[in-house]
Amino acid sequence: MAAESLRIAAGSKGSQVFQCADNPKLVAAITEWDSLGKAKSYSQSPALREAQQKSGVYSQPEIFVLEPCQTIP
């Protein structure tokens, strides 16, 4: 997958992709990065936009920065 090699070259440590059970056109990807800076840089790169267009992404993805929880109440 071309997008995977782009992510790895940009500092991705791996990812998981999920799709909504009720609507397979809704997709969520969770990607771990070497650093927040590398993730932000990749999210704004022309290479990502091109890969999204080639894969059929037709709307601007929402991006959330998450951190692991220490404990779950």
C-alpha positions in Angstrom: 0.0 0.0 0.0 1.5 3.3 -1.1 0.0 5.3 1.7 1.5 3.0 4.3 5.0 3.5 3.0 4.4 7.3 3.0 3.3 7.1 6.7 6.3 5.0 7.7 8.7 7.3 5.9 7.1 10.3 7.7 7.5 8.7 11.2 4.5 6.4 11.6 5.0 3.5 14.0 2.0 1.6 12.8 -1.8 2.0 12.3 -5.1 0.3 12.6 -8.1 1.1 10.3 -11.7 0.5 11.2 -15.0 1.0 9.4 -18.5 1.7 10.7 -20.6 -1.5 10.8 -23.6 0.4 9.6 -21.9 2.5 7.0 -18.6 1.1 5.5 -17.9 4.5 3.9 -17.2 5.9 7.4 -13.6 5.0 8.3 -11.4 5.6 11.4 -7.7 5.2 11.4 -5.6 5.2 14.6 -1.9 5.8 13.9 1.0 5.9 16.4 3.8 8.4 15.6 7.4 9.0 16.5 6.5 12.5 17.6 3.6 14.9 17.5 5.5 17.2 15.2 6.0 14.4 12.6 2.3 13.6 12.8 1.2 17.2 12.3 3.6 17.6 9.4 2.3 14.5 7.7 -1.3 15.5 8.2 -0.6 18.8 6.3 1.5 17.2 3.5 0.6 17.3 -0.2 1.6 13.6 -0.3 -1.2 12.7 2.1 -3.8 14.8 0.1 -2.7 13.0 -3.1 -2.9 9.6 -1.4 -6.4 10.4 0.0 -7.6 11.5 -3.5 -6.3 8.3 -5.1 -8.0 6.2 -2.4 -11.4 7.9 -2.8 -11.5 10.1 0.3 -14.0 12.8 -0.6 -14.2 14.9 2.5 -11.7 16.5 4.8 -10.9 14.0 7.6 -11.2 15.0 11.2 -7.9 14.6 13.1 -7.7 14.1 16.8 -4.6 13.8 18.9 -5.0 11.2 21.6 -2.9 10.1 24.5 -3.1 6.8 26.5 -5.2 7.0 29.7 -3.4 6.2 32.9 -6.4 4.6 34.5 -10.0 4.0 33.6 -12.5 4.9 36.3 
